[in-house]
Amino acid sequence: MKIYVVILLQFILWSGYTLTAWLSKHDQPIYNIAMFLIFLNLAFQLGNYITKSSRHTFFITAFSLTLYVSFHLTMSFFGQ
């Protein structure tokens, strides 16, 4: 059950990242990369706090990030 909670909370974080990236679309790319790394760190720290396992957290974060990217790319493909 912890895994599902972590995935859902990380999806909320990725949604927050999407919102902040949209609000800062005119920023330089280095700031967007830094913002992504901050959100990635937050997602990892949140997952590690709940699961208490760095290995599980790494795989859960990679999985949620992969789902986020695939959903985001799919929506941008059909949104045109």
mmCIF file as gemmi writes it, N, C-alpha and C atoms, coordinates in Angstrom:
data_model
loop_
_atom_site.group_PDB
_atom_site.id
_atom_site.type_symbol
_atom_site.label_atom_id
_atom_site.label_alt_id
_atom_site.label_comp_id
_atom_site.label_asym_id
_atom_site.label_entity_id
_atom_site.label_seq_id
_atom_site.pdbx_PDB_ins_code
_atom_site.Cartn_x
_atom_site.Cartn_y
_atom_site.Cartn_z
_atom_site.occupancy
_atom_site.B_iso_or_equiv
_atom_site.pdbx_formal_charge
_atom_site.auth_seq_id
_atom_site.auth_asym_id
_atom_site.pdbx_PDB_model_num
ATOM 1 N N . MET Axp A 1 ? 0.809 -1.19 0 1 0 ? 1 A 1
ATOM 2 C CA . MET Axp A 1 ? 0 0 0 1 0 ? 1 A 1
ATOM 3 C C . MET Axp A 1 ? 0.862 1.267 0 1 0 ? 1 A 1
ATOM 4 N N . LYS Axp A 2 ? 2.043 1.195 0.601 1 0 ? 2 A 1
ATOM 5 C CA . LYS Axp A 2 ? 2.929 2.35 0.633 1 0 ? 2 A 1
ATOM 6 C C . LYS Axp A 2 ? 3.349 2.765 -0.77 1 0 ? 2 A 1
ATOM 7 N N . ILE Axp A 3 ? 3.525 1.781 -1.644 1 0 ? 3 A 1
ATOM 8 C CA . ILE Axp A 3 ? 3.968 2.072 -3.006 1 0 ? 3 A 1
ATOM 9 C C . ILE Axp A 3 ? 2.919 2.909 -3.732 1 0 ? 3 A 1
ATOM 10 N N . TYR Axp A 4 ? 1.652 2.558 -3.568 1 0 ? 4 A 1
ATOM 11 C CA . TYR Axp A 4 ? 0.589 3.306 -4.228 1 0 ? 4 A 1
ATOM 12 C C . TYR Axp A 4 ? 0.511 4.734 -3.702 1 0 ? 4 A 1
ATOM 13 N N . VAL Axp A 5 ? 0.686 4.893 -2.417 1 0 ? 5 A 1
ATOM 14 C CA . VAL Axp A 5 ? 0.661 6.231 -1.82 1 0 ? 5 A 1
ATOM 15 C C . VAL Axp A 5 ? 1.815 7.07 -2.36 1 0 ? 5 A 1
ATOM 16 N N . VAL Axp A 6 ? 2.988 6.473 -2.459 1 0 ? 6 A 1
ATOM 17 C CA . VAL Axp A 6 ? 4.149 7.2 -2.974 1 0 ? 6 A 1
ATOM 18 C C . VAL Axp A 6 ? 3.926 7.591 -4.428 1 0 ? 6 A 1
ATOM 19 N N . ILE Axp A 7 ? 3.401 6.683 -5.237 1 0 ? 7 A 1
ATOM 20 C CA . ILE Axp A 7 ? 3.155 6.992 -6.648 1 0 ? 7 A 1
ATOM 21 C C . ILE Axp A 7 ? 2.143 8.125 -6.776 1 0 ? 7 A 1
ATOM 22 N N . LEU Axp A 8 ? 1.081 8.083 -6.003 1 0 ? 8 A 1
ATOM 23 C CA . LEU Axp A 8 ? 0.085 9.15 -6.067 1 0 ? 8 A 1
ATOM 24 C C . LEU Axp A 8 ? 0.654 10.495 -5.621 1 0 ? 8 A 1
ATOM 25 N N . LEU Axp A 9 ? 1.429 10.502 -4.555 1 0 ? 9 A 1
ATOM 26 C CA . LEU Axp A 9 ? 2.033 11.747 -4.092 1 0 ? 9 A 1
ATOM 27 C C . LEU Axp A 9 ? 3.062 12.273 -5.094 1 0 ? 9 A 1
ATOM 28 N N . GLN Axp A 10 ? 3.783 11.362 -5.729 1 0 ? 10 A 1
ATOM 29 C CA . GLN Axp A 10 ? 4.736 11.807 -6.733 1 0 ? 10 A 1
ATOM 30 C C . GLN Axp A 10 ? 4.028 12.349 -7.974 1 0 ? 10 A 1
ATOM 31 N N . PHE Axp A 11 ? 2.87 11.799 -8.319 1 0 ? 11 A 1
ATOM 32 C CA . PHE Axp A 11 ? 2.101 12.366 -9.423 1 0 ? 11 A 1
ATOM 33 C C . PHE Axp A 11 ? 1.641 13.782 -9.09 1 0 ? 11 A 1
ATOM 34 N N . ILE Axp A 12 ? 1.306 14.014 -7.834 1 0 ? 12 A 1
ATOM 35 C CA . ILE Axp A 12 ? 0.951 15.366 -7.418 1 0 ? 12 A 1
ATOM 36 C C . ILE Axp A 12 ? 2.159 16.291 -7.568 1 0 ? 12 A 1
ATOM 37 N N . LEU Axp A 13 ? 3.338 15.801 -7.196 1 0 ? 13 A 1
ATOM 38 C CA . LEU Axp A 13 ? 4.56 16.597 -7.373 1 0 ? 13 A 1
ATOM 39 C C . LEU Axp A 13 ? 4.837 16.871 -8.843 1 0 ? 13 A 1
ATOM 40 N N . TRP Axp A 14 ? 4.685 15.866 -9.694 1 0 ? 14 A 1
ATOM 41 C CA . TRP Axp A 14 ? 4.937 16.062 -11.124 1 0 ? 14 A 1
ATOM 42 C C . TRP Axp A 14 ? 3.923 17.033 -11.715 1 0 ? 14 A 1
ATOM 43 N N . SER Axp A 15 ? 2.704 17.019 -11.207 1 0 ? 15 A 1
ATOM 44 C CA . SER Axp A 15 ? 1.709 17.993 -11.666 1 0 ? 15 A 1
ATOM 45 C C . SER Axp A 15 ? 2.119 19.403 -11.242 1 0 ? 15 A 1
ATOM 46 N N . GLY Axp A 16 ? 2.651 19.52 -10.045 1 0 ? 16 A 1
ATOM 47 C CA . GLY Axp A 16 ? 3.173 20.81 -9.596 1 0 ? 16 A 1
ATOM 48 C C . GLY Axp A 16 ? 4.341 21.264 -10.453 1 0 ? 16 A 1
ATOM 49 N N . TYR Axp A 17 ? 5.175 20.336 -10.859 1 0 ? 17 A 1
ATOM 50 C CA . TYR Axp A 17 ? 6.282 20.669 -11.756 1 0 ? 17 A 1
ATOM 51 C C . TYR Axp A 17 ? 5.749 21.165 -13.102 1 0 ? 17 A 1
ATOM 52 N N . THR Axp A 18 ? 4.721 20.509 -13.621 1 0 ? 18 A 1
ATOM 53 C CA . THR Axp A 18 ? 4.139 20.93 -14.891 1 0 ? 18 A 1
ATOM 54 C C . THR Axp A 18 ? 3.589 22.349 -14.784 1 0 ? 18 A 1
ATOM 55 N N . LEU Axp A 19 ? 2.915 22.639 -13.687 1 0 ? 19 A 1
ATOM 56 C CA . LEU Axp A 19 ? 2.369 23.973 -13.488 1 0 ? 19 A 1
ATOM 57 C C . LEU Axp A 19 ? 3.473 25.019 -13.402 1 0 ? 19 A 1
ATOM 58 N N . THR Axp A 20 ? 4.513 24.759 -12.641 1 0 ? 20 A 1
ATOM 59 C CA . THR Axp A 20 ? 5.592 25.74 -12.506 1 0 ? 20 A 1
ATOM 60 C C . THR Axp A 20 ? 6.388 25.872 -13.804 1 0 ? 20 A 1
ATOM 61 N N . ALA Axp A 21 ? 6.533 24.785 -14.559 1 0 ? 21 A 1
ATOM 62 C CA . ALA Axp A 21 ? 7.212 24.876 -15.851 1 0 ? 21 A 1
ATOM 63 C C . ALA Axp A 21 ? 6.382 25.701 -16.827 1 0 ? 21 A 1
ATOM 64 N N . TRP Axp A 22 ? 5.074 25.546 -16.753 1 0 ? 22 A 1
ATOM 65 C CA . TRP Axp A 22 ? 4.195 26.328 -17.624 1 0 ? 22 A 1
ATOM 66 C C . TRP Axp A 22 ? 4.252 27.812 -17.255 1 0 ? 22 A 1
ATOM 67 N N . LEU Axp A 23 ? 4.288 28.101 -15.956 1 0 ? 23 A 1
ATOM 68 C CA . LEU Axp A 23 ? 4.353 29.49 -15.515 1 0 ? 23 A 1
ATOM 69 C C . LEU Axp A 23 ? 5.696 30.139 -15.834 1 0 ? 23 A 1
ATOM 70 N N . SER Axp A 24 ? 6.743 29.346 -15.947 1 0 ? 24 A 1
ATOM 71 C CA . SER Axp A 24 ? 8.08 29.893 -16.219 1 0 ? 24 A 1
ATOM 72 C C . SER Axp A 24 ? 8.568 29.474 -17.603 1 0 ? 24 A 1
ATOM 73 N N . LYS Axp A 25 ? 7.693 29.5 -18.581 1 0 ? 25 A 1
ATOM 74 C CA . LYS Axp A 25 ? 8.058 29.035 -19.919 1 0 ? 25 A 1
ATOM 75 C C . LYS Axp A 25 ? 9.023 29.978 -20.627 1 0 ? 25 A 1
ATOM 76 N N . HIS Axp A 26 ? 9.163 31.205 -20.149 1 0 ? 26 A 1
ATOM 77 C CA . HIS Axp A 26 ? 10.085 32.142 -20.785 1 0 ? 26 A 1
ATOM 78 C C . HIS Axp A 26 ? 11.44 32.209 -20.082 1 0 ? 26 A 1
ATOM 79 N N . ASP Axp A 27 ? 11.656 31.355 -19.103 1 0 ? 27 A 1
ATOM 80 C CA . ASP Axp A 27 ? 12.938 31.331 -18.404 1 0 ? 27 A 1
ATOM 81 C C . ASP Axp A 27 ? 13.994 30.645 -19.263 1 0 ? 27 A 1
ATOM 82 N N . GLN Axp A 28 ? 15.237 30.83 -18.867 1 0 ? 28 A 1
ATOM 83 C CA . GLN Axp A 28 ? 16.332 30.164 -19.56 1 0 ? 28 A 1
ATOM 84 C C . GLN Axp A 28 ? 16.289 28.67 -19.251 1 0 ? 28 A 1
ATOM 85 N N . PRO Axp A 29 ? 16.778 27.834 -20.167 1 0 ? 29 A 1
ATOM 86 C CA . PRO Axp A 29 ? 16.721 26.378 -19.97 1 0 ? 29 A 1
ATOM 87 C C . PRO Axp A 29 ? 17.451 25.891 -18.718 1 0 ? 29 A 1
ATOM 88 N N . ILE Axp A 30 ? 18.504 26.567 -18.3 1 0 ? 30 A 1
ATOM 89 C CA . ILE Axp A 30 ? 19.243 26.117 -17.121 1 0 ? 30 A 1
ATOM 90 C C . ILE Axp A 30 ? 18.368 26.203 -15.874 1 0 ? 30 A 1
ATOM 91 N N . TYR Axp A 31 ? 17.469 27.194 -15.827 1 0 ? 31 A 1
ATOM 92 C CA . TYR Axp A 31 ? 16.572 27.311 -14.682 1 0 ? 31 A 1
ATOM 93 C C . TYR Axp A 31 ? 15.512 26.216 -14.7 1 0 ? 31 A 1
ATOM 94 N N . ASN Axp A 32 ? 15.071 25.835 -15.889 1 0 ? 32 A 1
ATOM 95 C CA . ASN Axp A 32 ? 14.107 24.737 -15.982 1 0 ? 32 A 1
ATOM 96 C C . ASN Axp A 32 ? 14.747 23.406 -15.587 1 0 ? 32 A 1
ATOM 97 N N . ILE Axp A 33 ? 15.993 23.223 -15.94 1 0 ? 33 A 1
ATOM 98 C CA . ILE Axp A 33 ? 16.707 21.998 -15.55 1 0 ? 33 A 1
ATOM 99 C C . ILE Axp A 33 ? 16.894 21.973 -14.032 1 0 ? 33 A 1
ATOM 100 N N . ALA Axp A 34 ? 17.267 23.111 -13.474 1 0 ? 34 A 1
ATOM 101 C CA . ALA Axp A 34 ? 17.44 23.19 -12.009 1 0 ? 34 A 1
ATOM 102 C C . ALA Axp A 34 ? 16.119 22.929 -11.306 1 0 ? 34 A 1
ATOM 103 N N . MET Axp A 35 ? 15.023 23.471 -11.844 1 0 ? 35 A 1
ATOM 104 C CA . MET Axp A 35 ? 13.713 23.246 -11.251 1 0 ? 35 A 1
ATOM 105 C C . MET Axp A 35 ? 13.328 21.768 -11.334 1 0 ? 35 A 1
ATOM 106 N N . PHE Axp A 36 ? 13.625 21.122 -12.458 1 0 ? 36 A 1
ATOM 107 C CA . PHE Axp A 36 ? 13.341 19.688 -12.583 1 0 ? 36 A 1
ATOM 108 C C . PHE Axp A 36 ? 14.133 18.884 -11.556 1 0 ? 36 A 1
ATOM 109 N N . LEU Axp A 37 ? 15.392 19.22 -11.375 1 0 ? 37 A 1
ATOM 110 C CA . LEU Axp A 37 ? 16.22 18.497 -10.4 1 0 ? 37 A 1
ATOM 111 C C . LEU Axp A 37 ? 15.705 18.706 -8.973 1 0 ? 37 A 1
ATOM 112 N N . ILE Axp A 38 ? 15.201 19.889 -8.687 1 0 ? 38 A 1
ATOM 113 C CA . ILE Axp A 38 ? 14.632 20.14 -7.362 1 0 ? 38 A 1
ATOM 114 C C . ILE Axp A 38 ? 13.39 19.281 -7.149 1 0 ? 38 A 1
ATOM 115 N N . PHE Axp A 39 ? 12.512 19.217 -8.158 1 0 ? 39 A 1
ATOM 116 C CA . PHE Axp A 39 ? 11.309 18.399 -8.026 1 0 ? 39 A 1
ATOM 117 C C . PHE Axp A 39 ? 11.654 16.908 -7.981 1 0 ? 39 A 1
ATOM 118 N N . LEU Axp A 40 ? 12.68 16.504 -8.719 1 0 ? 40 A 1
ATOM 119 C CA . LEU Axp A 40 ? 13.126 15.113 -8.666 1 0 ? 40 A 1
ATOM 120 C C . LEU Axp A 40 ? 13.635 14.774 -7.27 1 0 ? 40 A 1
ATOM 121 N N . ASN Axp A 41 ? 14.393 15.679 -6.68 1 0 ? 41 A 1
ATOM 122 C CA . ASN Axp A 41 ? 14.887 15.475 -5.32 1 0 ? 41 A 1
ATOM 123 C C . ASN Axp A 41 ? 13.734 15.411 -4.322 1 0 ? 41 A 1
ATOM 124 N N . LEU Axp A 42 ? 12.745 16.293 -4.478 1 0 ? 42 A 1
ATOM 125 C CA . LEU Axp A 42 ? 11.574 16.259 -3.6 1 0 ? 42 A 1
ATOM 126 C C . LEU Axp A 42 ? 10.828 14.935 -3.72 1 0 ? 42 A 1
ATOM 127 N N . ALA Axp A 43 ? 10.664 14.452 -4.95 1 0 ? 43 A 1
ATOM 128 C CA . ALA Axp A 43 ? 9.964 13.181 -5.162 1 0 ? 43 A 1
ATOM 129 C C . ALA Axp A 43 ? 10.738 12.037 -4.518 1 0 ? 43 A 1
ATOM 130 N N . PHE Axp A 44 ? 12.054 12.058 -4.666 1 0 ? 44 A 1
ATOM 131 C CA . PHE Axp A 44 ? 12.866 10.994 -4.078 1 0 ? 44 A 1
ATOM 132 C C . PHE Axp A 44 ? 12.833 11.054 -2.557 1 0 ? 44 A 1
ATOM 133 N N . GLN Axp A 45 ? 12.949 12.247 -1.992 1 0 ? 45 A 1
ATOM 134 C CA . GLN Axp A 45 ? 12.929 12.393 -0.535 1 0 ? 45 A 1
ATOM 135 C C . GLN Axp A 45 ? 11.578 11.975 0.042 1 0 ? 45 A 1
ATOM 136 N N . LEU Axp A 46 ? 10.503 12.338 -0.64 1 0 ? 46 A 1
ATOM 137 C CA . LEU Axp A 46 ? 9.167 11.959 -0.192 1 0 ? 46 A 1
ATOM 138 C C . LEU Axp A 46 ? 8.994 10.444 -0.224 1 0 ? 46 A 1
ATOM 139 N N . GLY Axp A 47 ? 9.432 9.831 -1.312 1 0 ? 47 A 1
ATOM 140 C CA . GLY Axp A 47 ? 9.332 8.379 -1.413 1 0 ? 47 A 1
ATOM 141 C C . GLY Axp A 47 ? 10.192 7.668 -0.394 1 0 ? 47 A 1
ATOM 142 N N . ASN Axp A 48 ? 11.37 8.181 -0.159 1 0 ? 48 A 1
ATOM 143 C CA . ASN Axp A 48 ? 12.271 7.567 0.806 1 0 ? 48 A 1
ATOM 144 C C . ASN Axp A 48 ? 11.734 7.718 2.227 1 0 ? 48 A 1
ATOM 145 N N . TYR Axp A 49 ? 11.067 8.824 2.508 1 0 ? 49 A 1
ATOM 146 C CA . TYR Axp A 49 ? 10.484 9.033 3.839 1 0 ? 49 A 1
ATOM 147 C C . TYR Axp A 49 ? 9.362 8.034 4.104 1 0 ? 49 A 1
ATOM 148 N N . ILE Axp A 50 ? 8.588 7.722 3.085 1 0 ? 50 A 1
ATOM 149 C CA . ILE Axp A 50 ? 7.445 6.832 3.279 1 0 ? 50 A 1
ATOM 150 C C . ILE Axp A 50 ? 7.865 5.361 3.226 1 0 ? 50 A 1
ATOM 151 N N . THR Axp A 51 ? 8.695 4.983 2.254 1 0 ? 51 A 1
ATOM 152 C CA . THR Axp A 51 ? 9.03 3.566 2.099 1 0 ? 51 A 1
ATOM 153 C C . THR Axp A 51 ? 10.191 3.121 2.973 1 0 ? 51 A 1
ATOM 154 N N . LYS Axp A 52 ? 11.029 4.039 3.392 1 0 ? 52 A 1
ATOM 155 C CA . LYS Axp A 52 ? 12.207 3.734 4.22 1 0 ? 52 A 1
ATOM 156 C C . LYS Axp A 52 ? 13.21 2.822 3.507 1 0 ? 52 A 1
ATOM 157 N N . SER Axp A 53 ? 13.194 2.856 2.162 1 0 ? 53 A 1
ATOM 158 C CA . SER Axp A 53 ? 14.108 2.038 1.383 1 0 ? 53 A 1
ATOM 159 C C . SER Axp A 53 ? 14.549 2.833 0.158 1 0 ? 53 A 1
ATOM 160 N N . SER Axp A 54 ? 15.839 3.101 0.066 1 0 ? 54 A 1
ATOM 161 C CA . SER Axp A 54 ? 16.349 3.869 -1.064 1 0 ? 54 A 1
ATOM 162 C C . SER Axp A 54 ? 16.189 3.118 -2.382 1 0 ? 54 A 1
ATOM 163 N N . ARG Axp A 55 ? 16.357 1.807 -2.329 1 0 ? 55 A 1
ATOM 164 C CA . ARG Axp A 55 ? 16.236 0.999 -3.546 1 0 ? 55 A 1
ATOM 165 C C . ARG Axp A 55 ? 14.803 1.02 -4.088 1 0 ? 55 A 1
ATOM 166 N N . HIS Axp A 56 ? 13.833 0.819 -3.205 1 0 ? 56 A 1
ATOM 167 C CA . HIS Axp A 56 ? 12.439 0.875 -3.633 1 0 ? 56 A 1
ATOM 168 C C . HIS Axp A 56 ? 12.077 2.273 -4.124 1 0 ? 56 A 1
ATOM 169 N N . THR Axp A 57 ? 12.584 3.268 -3.422 1 0 ? 57 A 1
ATOM 170 C CA . THR Axp A 57 ? 12.291 4.643 -3.792 1 0 ? 57 A 1
ATOM 171 C C . THR Axp A 57 ? 12.826 4.963 -5.178 1 0 ? 57 A 1
ATOM 172 N N . PHE Axp A 58 ? 14.025 4.482 -5.487 1 0 ? 58 A 1
ATOM 173 C CA . PHE Axp A 58 ? 14.598 4.732 -6.807 1 0 ? 58 A 1
ATOM 174 C C . PHE Axp A 58 ? 13.714 4.148 -7.904 1 0 ? 58 A 1
ATOM 175 N N . PHE Axp A 59 ? 13.27 2.907 -7.743 1 0 ? 59 A 1
ATOM 176 C CA . PHE Axp A 59 ? 12.44 2.273 -8.766 1 0 ? 59 A 1
ATOM 177 C C . PHE Axp A 59 ? 11.053 2.914 -8.848 1 0 ? 59 A 1
ATOM 178 N N . ILE Axp A 60 ? 10.477 3.283 -7.721 1 0 ? 60 A 1
ATOM 179 C CA . ILE Axp A 60 ? 9.162 3.925 -7.727 1 0 ? 60 A 1
ATOM 180 C C . ILE Axp A 60 ? 9.251 5.29 -8.405 1 0 ? 60 A 1
ATOM 181 N N . THR Axp A 61 ? 10.29 6.061 -8.09 1 0 ? 61 A 1
ATOM 182 C CA . THR Axp A 61 ? 10.457 7.378 -8.698 1 0 ? 61 A 1
ATOM 183 C C . THR Axp A 61 ? 10.702 7.263 -10.193 1 0 ? 61 A 1
ATOM 184 N N . ALA Axp A 62 ? 11.516 6.304 -10.596 1 0 ? 62 A 1
ATOM 185 C CA . ALA Axp A 62 ? 11.748 6.094 -12.029 1 0 ? 62 A 1
ATOM 186 C C . ALA Axp A 62 ? 10.458 5.688 -12.733 1 0 ? 62 A 1
ATOM 187 N N . PHE Axp A 63 ? 9.661 4.846 -12.091 1 0 ? 63 A 1
ATOM 188 C CA . PHE Axp A 63 ? 8.397 4.413 -12.674 1 0 ? 63 A 1
ATOM 189 C C . PHE Axp A 63 ? 7.414 5.573 -12.797 1 0 ? 63 A 1
ATOM 190 N N . SER Axp A 64 ? 7.271 6.364 -11.735 1 0 ? 64 A 1
ATOM 191 C CA . SER Axp A 64 ? 6.326 7.48 -11.79 1 0 ? 64 A 1
ATOM 192 C C . SER Axp A 64 ? 6.788 8.543 -12.781 1 0 ? 64 A 1
ATOM 193 N N . LEU Axp A 65 ? 8.091 8.76 -12.873 1 0 ? 65 A 1
ATOM 194 C CA . LEU Axp A 65 ? 8.615 9.725 -13.843 1 0 ? 65 A 1
ATOM 195 C C . LEU Axp A 65 ? 8.392 9.236 -15.271 1 0 ? 65 A 1
ATOM 196 N N . THR Axp A 66 ? 8.556 7.946 -15.495 1 0 ? 66 A 1
ATOM 197 C CA . THR Axp A 66 ? 8.3 7.377 -16.819 1 0 ? 66 A 1
ATOM 198 C C . THR Axp A 66 ? 6.829 7.514 -17.192 1 0 ? 66 A 1
ATOM 199 N N . LEU Axp A 67 ? 5.938 7.234 -16.26 1 0 ? 67 A 1
ATOM 200 C CA . LEU Axp A 67 ? 4.508 7.409 -16.526 1 0 ? 67 A 1
ATOM 201 C C . LEU Axp A 67 ? 4.165 8.871 -16.783 1 0 ? 67 A 1
ATOM 202 N N . TYR Axp A 68 ? 4.757 9.757 -16.02 1 0 ? 68 A 1
ATOM 203 C CA . TYR Axp A 68 ? 4.514 11.184 -16.209 1 0 ? 68 A 1
ATOM 204 C C . TYR Axp A 68 ? 4.966 11.634 -17.592 1 0 ? 68 A 1
ATOM 205 N N . VAL Axp A 69 ? 6.155 11.253 -17.985 1 0 ? 69 A 1
ATOM 206 C CA . VAL Axp A 69 ? 6.689 11.663 -19.288 1 0 ? 69 A 1
ATOM 207 C C . VAL Axp A 69 ? 5.861 11.064 -20.425 1 0 ? 69 A 1
ATOM 208 N N . SER Axp A 70 ? 5.486 9.793 -20.307 1 0 ? 70 A 1
ATOM 209 C CA . SER Axp A 70 ? 4.694 9.182 -21.371 1 0 ? 70 A 1
ATOM 210 C C . SER Axp A 70 ? 3.31 9.827 -21.47 1 0 ? 70 A 1
ATOM 211 N N . PHE Axp A 71 ? 2.692 10.134 -20.343 1 0 ? 71 A 1
ATOM 212 C CA . PHE Axp A 71 ? 1.394 10.815 -20.361 1 0 ? 71 A 1
ATOM 213 C C . PHE Axp A 71 ? 1.527 12.219 -20.942 1 0 ? 71 A 1
ATOM 214 N N . HIS Axp A 72 ? 2.575 12.927 -20.534 1 0 ? 72 A 1
ATOM 215 C CA . HIS Axp A 72 ? 2.799 14.288 -21.006 1 0 ? 72 A 1
ATOM 216 C C . HIS Axp A 72 ? 3.046 14.302 -22.52 1 0 ? 72 A 1
ATOM 217 N N . LEU Axp A 73 ? 3.849 13.374 -23.015 1 0 ? 73 A 1
ATOM 218 C CA . LEU Axp A 73 ? 4.111 13.302 -24.455 1 0 ? 73 A 1
ATOM 219 C C . LEU Axp A 73 ? 2.871 12.887 -25.23 1 0 ? 73 A 1
ATOM 220 N N . THR Axp A 74 ? 2.091 11.967 -24.686 1 0 ? 74 A 1
ATOM 221 C CA . THR Axp A 74 ? 0.862 11.544 -25.347 1 0 ? 74 A 1
ATOM 222 C C . THR Axp A 74 ? -0.122 12.7 -25.447 1 0 ? 74 A 1
ATOM 223 N N . MET Axp A 75 ? -0.271 13.449 -24.374 1 0 ? 75 A 1
ATOM 224 C CA . MET Axp A 75 ? -1.192 14.58 -24.388 1 0 ? 75 A 1
ATOM 225 C C . MET Axp A 75 ? -0.72 15.675 -25.326 1 0 ? 75 A 1
ATOM 226 N N . SER Axp A 76 ? 0.583 15.902 -25.415 1 0 ? 76 A 1
ATOM 227 C CA . SER Axp A 76 ? 1.087 16.925 -26.329 1 0 ? 76 A 1
ATOM 228 C C . SER Axp A 76 ? 0.947 16.46 -27.782 1 0 ? 76 A 1
ATOM 229 N N . PHE Axp A 77 ? 1.033 15.16 -28.016 1 0 ? 77 A 1
ATOM 230 C CA . PHE Axp A 77 ? 0.863 14.632 -29.37 1 0 ? 77 A 1
ATOM 231 C C . PHE Axp A 77 ? -0.589 14.779 -29.83 1 0 ? 77 A 1
ATOM 232 N N . PHE Axp A 78 ? -1.54 14.45 -28.965 1 0 ? 78 A 1
ATOM 233 C CA . PHE Axp A 78 ? -2.956 14.539 -29.334 1 0 ? 78 A 1
ATOM 234 C C . PHE Axp A 78 ? -3.512 15.945 -29.18 1 0 ? 78 A 1
ATOM 235 N N . GLY Axp A 79 ? -2.802 16.804 -28.489 1 0 ? 79 A 1
ATOM 236 C CA . GLY Axp A 79 ? -3.277 18.164 -28.282 1 0 ? 79 A 1
ATOM 237 C C . GLY Axp A 79 ? -3.034 19.082 -29.46 1 0 ? 79 A 1
ATOM 238 N N . GLN Axp A 80 ? -2.249 18.637 -30.414 1 0 ? 80 A 1
ATOM 239 C CA . GLN Axp A 80 ? -1.942 19.48 -31.566 1 0 ? 80 A 1
ATOM 240 C C . GLN Axp A 80 ? -3 19.347 -32.539 1 0 ? 80 A 1
